Amino acid sequence: NGNMALDLSKEVVRVYRQILRLSRTWQALQQHDTPSERRYIREEARRLFRKNMKLSDEKEIKLCLEEAKSRIELAKHYQIPYPRPVNVAPNFVSSSKHQKGQIRRTEQSKPLYIHSQNT
């Protein structure tokens, strides 16, 4: 659907602009960290948006948008622009019969805001 693609494209631009605005107004917890944290926000946004520029799968684009929005909200809430660390239980399944399911469940248990960290 062309109209939906256009709406999605507008949403991508809107979120990108929101991130760039955040980078201009960002205040770090430690004042001397403000310039480096602002630079990190800008560079991380550019890196991820460029990396995902060629995406055409609507579901994947929406997932990336949700990750961006989630990271914005977490950054504002915790006043930390970096992705929050996550503890994911390691795989203990030794049988290859169950390994695929275990890997899938491990991937599904990862929070949305670290989706781009492993790719």
N, C-alpha and C positions, 0 to 999 in steps of 0.2 A: 504494500500500500504506500504510494508516494506521499500522501498527506501525513501518514504516521512517521515516515522517514524524515520528513521536513520538521515535524514536531520534535522528534528525537534529536535532530541536528541543532535545533534552537535550544533545546535543553542542555546539550553538551556545551554550547557557547556560553549559555547563562551560568552554568556551574564553573566553567573555566574563569570567567570574569569575576565570579564571586570569590574564587580562590586568589586571584590576583589582587582584588580589593583587600582581602584579608591579609595578604603579604605586605601591603602598604601600611595597614593600620595595626599590625601585630605588635604587642608589647610582651616581651619575655618576662618571666618571673624575676630573673636577674637582669637588670637594665643593660649591662654590658653584653649580654647574649642577644639582644634584640636584632642587631644587624645580621648576625649569622643565622638566626632563626628565620628572619624574613627572607634571606637569600635561599635557605633550604626550602621554604614553602614554594617560592617561585621556581626553583630548579627542579624540585620533585614534580610539581604540576606540569612543567614543560616536558620533562622526561616521560611521564606516564601518558600525557595526552599525545605526544608524538609517537610513542610506542604503539598506542592504540588507534592511531589515525586511520589505519587501513581496515579496521574492523567493519564487517558488514552484517554480522549476525546480530539481530535485534536483541536477543536475550543476553548476549555477551556485552553489548553496549549498555544495556540497562544495568547489568551487574556492575560494570565499571562506574557508571554514574552513581549507583547506590553506595559503592565503596567510597567514592569521592565525597559524597554528602555525609557519610558516616564519619570519615576522617575529619571533615570540617567541624562537625558537632563535637567529636571527642577532643579535638585540639582546643576548641573554645572552652569546653567544660573543664578539662584538666590543665589548661594553659600550657600545653606541651604540643608542639607541632609534629613530633615524630610518632610513627606508629607504636602503639602500646605493645609490649611483649606479650606473647601468648604461650601458655604451656599446653602442648598437645601430647597426649600419652603416646609413647613409642609403640611400634607394632611388636607384639610378642607372639604372634601366630607363626609357627614354624611350618605348618602344613600348607603347601601351595594351593590345596583345594579351597582353603578359606582366606588365602592371602588377598585376592582381588576385593572381596567384600570388606576386609579389614582396611585396606588402603582407601577404598571408597568412603567408609565410615570416618576414617581419620580426616580425609579431605573435607567431608561434609561438616565435621565438628569445628573446623577453623572459622573464626569470625570473619565477617564480610570485609572488615577494614584492613585485612592483611592479604586479600585476594591477589594483589599485584606484587606482593613481596617475593613470591616464589617463581615468578615468571619473568 
